[in-house]
Amino acid sequence: MIERVLVATDGSEMAEHALEYALEVHPDAEITALYVAGEPSPMMGRALKLALEDDIEEVAREEAESIFESAREIAAERGVDIDTDVTVGSPAKSIVERSENFDAVVLGSHGADLRSRMLMGNVAERVVRGSPVPVTVVR
């Protein structure tokens, strides 16, 4: 039985569909929406990355809050409360690492714009291949 579901979200329409799917298919499960902010470019020097680290985490939390607000509204329409989590890092790697604490993962097939579509498609594929739990990719 699936008791805990991780839903990857980036604020895109596909991510909203993924959340709606998780709420519909797993109505009794504990749902956690995860937002992963990309980490600084490897081209940055180590000192600059370390200097920006605190700011990046703060900006990620602020960016995630509006996305989480929308996710909470979707869940509230169904009378459900969801948990939220935010992290900075590689999206696929972060989702796979977090998935170890869940029974299933649900994510959209791609993001909102072309760049996100290409990136999210790649993320979805990497999560499917790397996750130790079942993954559902919603289109």
Z-matrix of the N, CA and C atoms (Angstrom, degrees):
N
C 1 1.452
C 2 1.535 1 109.28
N 3 1.303 2 115.30 1 137.83
C 4 1.457 3 120.72 2 -178.89
C 5 1.526 4 109.13 3 -89.41
N 6 1.336 5 114.78 4 115.86
C 7 1.458 6 120.73 5 -177.63
C 8 1.521 7 113.18 6 -106.27
N 9 1.358 8 116.77 7 -28.03
C 10 1.467 9 121.01 8 -177.68
C 11 1.524 10 109.22 9 -131.59
N 12 1.342 11 115.79 10 125.72
C 13 1.459 12 121.45 11 -178.13
C 14 1.528 13 109.48 12 -122.87
N 15 1.317 14 115.50 13 131.31
C 16 1.465 15 122.57 14 175.62
C 17 1.521 16 107.74 15 -99.73
N 18 1.335 17 116.32 16 124.93
C 19 1.460 18 121.36 17 178.42
C 20 1.522 19 107.78 18 -115.60
N 21 1.329 20 116.05 19 115.77
C 22 1.463 21 120.58 20 177.85
C 23 1.524 22 108.37 21 -76.78
N 24 1.324 23 116.56 22 134.09
C 25 1.460 24 119.87 23 -178.62
C 26 1.522 25 111.07 24 -135.46
N 27 1.326 26 114.59 25 144.21
C 28 1.467 27 120.41 26 176.25
C 29 1.526 28 110.32 27 -133.66
N 30 1.334 29 116.14 28 10.66
C 31 1.449 30 120.48 29 -179.78
C 32 1.514 31 114.44 30 85.41
N 33 1.318 32 118.22 31 -1.58
C 34 1.462 33 121.54 32 -179.28
C 35 1.527 34 110.85 33 -79.47
N 36 1.306 35 115.33 34 165.58
C 37 1.460 36 121.18 35 176.96
C 38 1.534 37 110.22 36 -60.68
N 39 1.320 38 116.87 37 -39.65
C 40 1.464 39 120.50 38 179.56
C 41 1.534 40 111.10 39 -63.25
N 42 1.320 41 116.58 40 -38.22
C 43 1.467 42 120.37 41 178.46
C 44 1.531 43 110.27 42 -66.24
N 45 1.331 44 116.35 43 -37.50
C 46 1.463 45 119.54 44 176.48
C 47 1.521 46 110.60 45 -64.71
N 48 1.326 47 116.72 46 -40.75
C 49 1.478 48 120.22 47 176.60
C 50 1.530 49 110.24 48 -62.19
N 51 1.317 50 116.26 49 -38.81
C 52 1.472 51 120.14 50 179.02
C 53 1.528 52 110.24 51 -62.68
N 54 1.328 53 117.04 52 -43.28
C 55 1.457 54 120.68 53 178.57
C 56 1.528 55 110.63 54 -64.43
N 57 1.323 56 116.87 55 -45.10
C 58 1.466 57 120.58 56 178.09
C 59 1.528 58 110.94 57 -59.05
N 60 1.324 59 115.68 58 -42.19
C 61 1.469 60 120.48 59 177.60
C 62 1.524 61 110.78 60 -60.59
N 63 1.325 62 116.75 61 -48.32
C 64 1.468 63 120.83 62 -178.86
C 65 1.525 64 110.86 63 -60.26
N 66 1.327 65 116.86 64 -42.11
C 67 1.461 66 120.81 65 179.92
C 68 1.522 67 111.65 66 -66.04
N 69 1.326 68 116.22 67 -36.13
C 70 1.467 69 120.63 68 -179.22
C 71 1.528 70 112.31 69 -75.40
N 72 1.318 71 116.54 70 -45.66
C 73 1.461 72 120.88 71 -174.66
C 74 1.527 73 112.42 72 -80.46
N 75 1.312 74 117.07 73 -28.15
C 76 1.471 75 121.83 74 -178.42
C 77 1.531 76 109.91 75 -124.05
N 78 1.333 77 118.09 76 62.45
C 79 1.468 78 120.62 77 -173.03
C 80 1.528 79 114.71 78 -64.28
N 81 1.316 80 117.42 79 -24.22
C 82 1.464 81 119.99 80 -178.37
C 83 1.528 82 113.07 81 -99.53
N 84 1.322 83 116.22 82 -0.05
C 85 1.467 84 120.08 83 -176.96
C 86 1.527 85 111.02 84 -83.36
N 87 1.321 86 114.46 85 156.12
C 88 1.457 87 121.61 86 171.33
C 89 1.532 88 106.61 87 -81.72
N 90 1.334 89 116.13 88 121.33
C 91 1.466 90 121.85 89 -176.13
C 92 1.527 91 109.54 90 -105.31
N 93 1.337 92 115.66 91 131.72
C 94 1.461 93 121.20 92 174.68
C 95 1.522 94 108.64 93 -121.64
N 96 1.327 95 116.50 94 123.64
C 97 1.462 96 121.92 95 175.12
C 98 1.524 97 107.84 96 -89.91
N 99 1.321 98 116.45 97 126.44
C 100 1.463 99 122.39 98 -179.09
C 101 1.514 100 110.08 99 -113.98
N 102 1.337 101 115.92 100 127.50
C 103 1.457 102 122.32 101 173.32
C 104 1.518 103 107.79 102 -111.97
N 105 1.334 104 116.04 103 127.98
C 106 1.462 105 120.92 104 179.00
C 107 1.519 106 108.57 105 -114.84
N 108 1.317 107 115.74 106 115.80
C 109 1.464 108 121.13 107 175.23
C 110 1.518 109 107.90 108 -87.38
N 111 1.310 110 116.46 109 134.10
C 112 1.457 111 120.30 110 -179.79
C 113 1.515 112 112.19 111 -60.76
N 114 1.315 113 115.10 112 145.15
C 115 1.458 114 119.57 113 -179.85
C 116 1.521 115 110.52 114 -81.39
N 117 1.341 116 117.70 115 163.67
C 118 1.460 117 120.94 116 179.45
C 119 1.528 118 111.46 117 -58.49
N 120 1.300 119 114.48 118 152.27
C 121 1.461 120 121.61 119 -179.00
C 122 1.529 121 111.60 120 -60.09
N 123 1.333 122 116.53 121 140.84
C 124 1.463 123 119.73 122 176.27
C 125 1.531 124 112.45 123 -63.66
N 126 1.316 125 116.36 124 -14.73
C 127 1.454 126 120.68 125 -179.75
C 128 1.534 127 111.80 126 -75.45
N 129 1.335 128 116.75 127 -18.22
C 130 1.468 129 120.30 128 177.17
C 131 1.519 130 109.32 129 -70.49
N 132 1.295 131 115.13 130 148.59
C 133 1.456 132 118.80 131 174.86
C 134 1.523 133 110.44 132 -69.77
N 135 1.314 134 116.04 133 154.55
C 136 1.472 135 121.48 134 -178.69
C 137 1.528 136 111.58 135 -58.45
N 138 1.308 137 118.22 136 -41.99
C 139 1.464 138 121.38 137 -178.51
C 140 1.531 139 110.55 138 -62.82
N 141 1.334 140 117.37 139 -42.65
C 142 1.455 141 120.91 140 179.54
C 143 1.525 142 110.06 141 -66.27
N 144 1.314 143 117.41 142 -41.45
C 145 1.469 144 120.74 143 177.88
C 146 1.517 145 110.73 144 -59.65
N 147 1.314 146 117.05 145 -45.04
C 148 1.464 147 120.34 146 -179.70
C 149 1.523 148 111.07 147 -65.48
N 150 1.331 149 116.93 148 -38.59
C 151 1.461 150 120.86 149 179.60
C 152 1.530 151 111.51 150 -65.72
N 153 1.323 152 116.14 151 -35.07
C 154 1.462 153 120.83 152 -178.02
C 155 1.531 154 113.39 153 -85.96
N 156 1.321 155 117.43 154 -12.68
C 157 1.468 156 121.11 155 -171.54
C 158 1.529 157 113.13 156 -53.21
N 159 1.319 158 118.06 157 -49.62
C 160 1.461 159 120.73 158 -179.43
C 161 1.526 160 111.18 159 -63.58
N 162 1.339 161 116.31 160 -42.37
C 163 1.458 162 120.16 161 179.14
C 164 1.519 163 111.21 162 -63.95
N 165 1.309 164 117.60 163 -40.19
C 166 1.459 165 122.08 164 -179.52
C 167 1.523 166 110.17 165 -62.17
N 168 1.319 167 116.79 166 -44.45
C 169 1.468 168 120.00 167 179.12
C 170 1.519 169 111.20 168 -63.67
N 171 1.327 170 117.72 169 -40.37
C 172 1.461 171 121.03 170 179.10
C 173 1.523 172 110.80 171 -65.91
N 174 1.326 173 117.53 172 -45.43
C 175 1.458 174 121.78 173 178.23
C 176 1.525 175 110.20 174 -61.98
N 177 1.328 176 117.34 175 -40.92
C 178 1.464 177 121.35 176 178.54
C 179 1.524 178 110.79 177 -60.87
N 180 1.314 179 116.87 178 -43.49
C 181 1.478 180 120.58 179 179.24
C 182 1.533 181 111.17 180 -63.90
N 183 1.328 182 116.49 181 -40.94
C 184 1.459 183 120.31 182 178.55
C 185 1.528 184 110.82 183 -65.54
N 186 1.324 185 116.71 184 -44.33
C 187 1.459 186 122.21 185 178.85
C 188 1.528 187 110.40 186 -62.68
N 189 1.304 188 115.99 187 -41.98
C 190 1.463 189 121.04 188 -178.14
C 191 1.519 190 112.00 189 -67.28
N 192 1.304 191 117.60 190 -31.75
C 193 1.461 192 120.04 191 -174.68
C 194 1.525 193 112.10 192 -59.78
N 195 1.323 194 118.28 193 -41.83
C 196 1.466 195 119.16 194 179.06
C 197 1.531 196 110.76 195 -67.55
N 198 1.320 197 116.39 196 -35.43
C 199 1.461 198 120.60 197 177.16
C 200 1.529 199 109.66 198 -66.94
N 201 1.323 200 116.37 199 -42.94
C 202 1.457 201 120.44 200 179.56
C 203 1.525 202 111.65 201 -66.35
N 204 1.331 203 116.88 202 -34.23
C 205 1.463 204 120.26 203 178.49
C 206 1.527 205 109.82 204 -59.66
N 207 1.316 206 116.02 205 -44.54
C 208 1.457 207 120.74 206 178.10
C 209 1.532 208 110.44 207 -64.57
N 210 1.321 209 117.38 208 -42.40
C 211 1.464 210 121.13 209 179.15
C 212 1.526 211 110.96 210 -63.12
N 213 1.315 212 116.60 211 -40.63
C 214 1.472 213 120.27 212 178.26
C 215 1.521 214 111.50 213 -63.28
N 216 1.339 215 116.54 214 -37.93
C 217 1.464 216 120.66 215 178.46
C 218 1.526 217 110.81 216 -64.57
N 219 1.328 218 116.71 217 -42.66
C 220 1.467 219 121.03 218 178.20
C 221 1.526 220 109.73 219 -60.58
N 222 1.321 221 116.65 220 -44.46
C 223 1.469 222 120.85 221 -179.99
C 224 1.522 223 110.94 222 -68.12
N 225 1.327 224 117.36 223 -39.79
C 226 1.462 225 121.26 224 -178.35
C 227 1.523 226 111.43 225 -63.33
N 228 1.340 227 117.04 226 -32.54
C 229 1.465 228 120.67 227 176.66
C 230 1.527 229 111.13 228 -59.34
N 231 1.318 230 116.29 229 -24.35
C 232 1.466 231 121.85 230 179.21
C 233 1.529 232 111.61 231 -102.93
N 234 1.330 233 115.31 232 6.79
C 235 1.459 234 119.79 233 178.69
C 236 1.515 235 113.87 234 72.83
N 237 1.338 236 115.95 235 28.94
C 238 1.463 237 121.68 236 -176.39
C 239 1.524 238 109.97 237 -119.96
N 240 1.316 239 116.22 238 141.86
C 241 1.464 240 121.79 239 170.23
C 242 1.518 241 107.68 240 -99.13
N 243 1.323 242 116.85 241 140.15
C 244 1.461 243 119.84 242 176.67
C 245 1.519 244 109.54 243 -119.29
N 246 1.328 245 114.96 244 156.51
C 247 1.452 246 121.35 245 173.07
C 248 1.523 247 107.69 246 -91.66
N 249 1.328 248 116.57 247 159.39
C 250 1.457 249 120.56 248 177.23
C 251 1.523 250 109.73 249 -131.96
N 252 1.313 251 114.86 250 154.15
C 253 1.460 252 121.20 251 179.11
C 254 1.519 253 108.06 252 -149.50
N 255 1.311 254 116.81 253 143.02
C 256 1.459 255 121.72 254 178.55
C 257 1.521 256 108.59 255 -133.84
N 258 1.317 257 115.26 256 143.03
C 259 1.452 258 120.41 257 177.62
C 260 1.520 259 109.02 258 -148.48
N 261 1.308 260 115.65 259 163.39
C 262 1.463 261 122.42 260 176.73
C 263 1.516 262 107.16 261 -113.40
N 264 1.319 263 116.41 262 131.30
C 265 1.460 264 119.81 263 179.40
C 266 1.510 265 111.44 264 160.16
N 267 1.299 266 115.49 265 -166.80
C 268 1.457 267 121.75 266 174.91
C 269 1.525 268 107.69 267 -71.32
N 270 1.338 269 118.16 268 124.54
C 271 1.461 270 119.13 269 -176.81
C 272 1.533 271 114.04 270 -55.16
N 273 1.310 272 118.01 271 -51.72
C 274 1.472 273 119.89 272 -177.68
C 275 1.525 274 111.07 273 -61.96
N 276 1.302 275 116.69 274 -48.07
C 277 1.465 276 120.64 275 -178.77
C 278 1.529 277 110.99 276 -61.28
N 279 1.328 278 116.88 277 -42.84
C 280 1.467 279 120.90 278 -179.17
C 281 1.522 280 111.58 279 -65.03
N 282 1.329 281 116.66 280 -42.22
C 283 1.467 282 120.23 281 179.10
C 284 1.521 283 110.24 282 -64.73
N 285 1.320 284 117.12 283 -44.66
C 286 1.472 285 120.71 284 179.34
C 287 1.524 286 110.29 285 -61.77
N 288 1.320 287 117.42 286 -45.58
C 289 1.470 288 120.30 287 179.52
C 290 1.521 289 111.31 288 -60.73
N 291 1.343 290 117.04 289 -44.47
C 292 1.470 291 120.57 290 -179.84
C 293 1.530 292 111.25 291 -68.03
N 294 1.329 293 117.21 292 -30.35
C 295 1.468 294 120.61 293 -174.90
C 296 1.520 295 112.68 294 -62.60
N 297 1.315 296 116.97 295 -20.45
C 298 1.468 297 120.36 296 -179.83
C 299 1.523 298 111.96 297 -61.46
N 300 1.332 299 117.33 298 -21.77
C 301 1.465 300 121.54 299 -178.94
C 302 1.523 301 113.00 300 -97.94
N 303 1.330 302 117.12 301 10.68
C 304 1.461 303 122.24 302 -176.70
C 305 1.523 304 110.14 303 -127.84
N 306 1.338 305 114.81 304 167.83
C 307 1.460 306 120.92 305 178.09
C 308 1.522 307 111.86 306 -93.76
N 309 1.334 308 117.23 307 -19.50
C 310 1.461 309 122.01 308 -178.80
C 311 1.527 310 109.59 309 -160.59
N 312 1.330 311 114.96 310 158.30
C 313 1.464 312 122.54 311 176.41
C 314 1.523 313 107.54 312 -125.64
N 315 1.333 314 115.56 313 139.39
C 316 1.465 315 121.30 314 174.94
C 317 1.525 316 106.95 315 -128.67
N 318 1.334 317 116.41 316 131.94
C 319 1.460 318 120.31 317 177.32
C 320 1.502 319 110.44 318 -148.91
N 321 1.331 320 115.61 319 158.63
C 322 1.452 321 121.01 320 178.14
C 323 1.510 322 110.93 321 -75.39
N 324 1.325 323 114.75 322 157.69
C 325 1.462 324 119.24 323 -178.25
C 326 1.519 325 112.64 324 -73.37
N 327 1.339 326 117.11 325 -24.28
C 328 1.462 327 120.58 326 179.10
C 329 1.512 328 110.13 327 -164.85
N 330 1.335 329 115.05 328 166.34
C 331 1.454 330 121.14 329 -179.84
C 332 1.516 331 112.00 330 -87.28
N 333 1.323 332 116.19 331 -167.70
C 334 1.461 333 122.12 332 -171.38
C 335 1.526 334 114.52 333 -76.35
N 336 1.324 335 118.64 334 -48.64
C 337 1.461 336 120.42 335 -176.41
C 338 1.528 337 110.35 336 -100.04
N 339 1.329 338 115.56 337 174.04
C 340 1.460 339 119.81 338 -176.01
C 341 1.521 340 111.97 339 -57.54
N 342 1.328 341 116.45 340 -45.53
C 343 1.467 342 119.72 341 179.62
C 344 1.530 343 109.82 342 -60.10
N 345 1.329 344 116.24 343 -45.33
C 346 1.461 345 120.55 344 179.46
C 347 1.515 346 111.23 345 -66.03
N 348 1.331 347 116.67 346 -36.33
C 349 1.462 348 119.60 347 179.01
C 350 1.525 349 110.41 348 -60.84
N 351 1.324 350 114.58 349 -45.98
C 352 1.462 351 118.48 350 -179.93
C 353 1.525 352 110.21 351 -66.66
N 354 1.330 353 116.82 352 -43.63
C 355 1.452 354 121.66 353 -179.19
C 356 1.521 355 110.74 354 -66.32
N 357 1.342 356 117.33 355 -48.78
C 358 1.459 357 120.58 356 -176.63
C 359 1.520 358 110.45 357 -65.76
N 360 1.331 359 117.97 358 -38.34
C 361 1.461 360 120.02 359 176.54
C 362 1.516 361 110.11 360 -58.21
N 363 1.308 362 116.01 361 -42.00
C 364 1.450 363 121.30 362 176.87
C 365 1.527 364 110.53 363 -66.32
N 366 1.329 365 116.67 364 -40.81
C 367 1.465 366 121.23 365 178.40
C 368 1.521 367 109.35 366 -62.96
N 369 1.332 368 116.80 367 -47.84
C 370 1.468 369 120.18 368 -179.24
C 371 1.525 370 110.64 369 -57.64
N 372 1.313 371 116.55 370 -45.26
C 373 1.468 372 120.04 371 -179.95
C 374 1.529 373 110.97 372 -61.89
N 375 1.325 374 117.12 373 -43.94
C 376 1.465 375 120.36 374 -178.78
C 377 1.529 376 111.53 375 -67.51
N 378 1.337 377 117.29 376 -35.57
C 379 1.466 378 120.15 377 177.46
C 380 1.519 379 109.84 378 -67.38
N 381 1.331 380 116.84 379 -44.60
C 382 1.472 381 120.26 380 178.65
C 383 1.521 382 110.08 381 -57.66
N 384 1.300 383 117.30 382 -43.34
C 385 1.470 384 121.03 383 -178.53
C 386 1.525 385 113.31 384 -72.57
N 387 1.340 386 117.53 385 -31.31
C 388 1.457 387 119.78 386 -171.78
C 389 1.512 388 117.06 387 -102.63
N 390 1.313 389 117.60 388 -17.42
C 391 1.464 390 120.02 389 -174.92
C 392 1.531 391 111.87 390 -72.30
N 393 1.326 392 116.32 391 137.85
C 394 1.461 393 120.11 392 177.36
C 395 1.537 394 112.16 393 -81.18
N 396 1.336 395 117.28 394 -4.16
C 397 1.467 396 121.24 395 -179.88
C 398 1.521 397 108.76 396 -122.01
N 399 1.345 398 117.82 397 163.98
C 400 1.469 399 120.03 398 179.15
C 401 1.522 400 111.65 399 -59.09
N 402 1.337 401 115.35 400 142.16
C 403 1.459 402 122.70 401 179.74
C 404 1.518 403 108.56 402 -123.04
N 405 1.326 404 116.26 403 132.42
C 406 1.454 405 121.77 404 174.16
C 407 1.519 406 107.37 405 -112.87
N 408 1.335 407 115.66 406 126.21
C 409 1.462 408 121.14 407 177.53
C 410 1.532 409 106.61 408 -105.78
N 411 1.324 410 115.40 409 119.58
C 412 1.458 411 121.75 410 -175.70
C 413 1.507 412 109.84 411 -97.97
N 414 1.337 413 115.01 412 134.10
C 415 1.474 414 121.28 413 178.61
C 416 1.500 415 110.56 414 -106.71
